């Protein structure tokens, strides 16, 4: 794990995790909109 951490700085990992989290939240929101739209 130390080899990977040396290649990628800590800030990059934090940014990557944030982008993935935001992407999942956005995808979930869009999915929710489609689910509600389909029921009506």
GIPE-V701456 format. One record per backbone hydrogen bond with DSSP energy under -1.0 kcal/mol. CO is the residue of the C=O (numbers start at 1). NH is the residue of the N-H. If there is no record, write none. Layout:
[[CO NH] [CO NH]]
This chain:
[[1 5] [2 6] [3 7] [4 8] [9 13] [10 14] [11 15] [12 16] [13 17] [14 18] [15 19] [16 20] [17 21] [18 22] [19 23] [20 24] [21 25] [22 26] [23 27] [24 28] [25 29] [26 30] [27 31] [28 32] [29 33] [30 34] [31 35] [32 36] [33 37] [34 38] [35 39] [36 40]]
